[in-house]
Amino acid sequence: MLRASIVFFIIALVAAVFGFGGIAAGAVEIGKILFYAFLAIALVTLVAGLVRR
């Protein structure tokens, strides 16, 4: 999931360089959503791992 968010941010950077503002904005939003979802899942997994010990 982290890899997908990085890919979307790279797509956003390339789109912004070539002047496609709408596509860049959309890619950034998708990247943000994926990144925050990754963080949430990582934190839940971390807490679950600590509780099991």
Buried (B, 14 or more C-beta within 10 A) or exposed (E): EEEBBEBBBEBBEEBBEEEBEEBBEBBBEBBBEBBEBBEEEEEEEEEEEEEEE
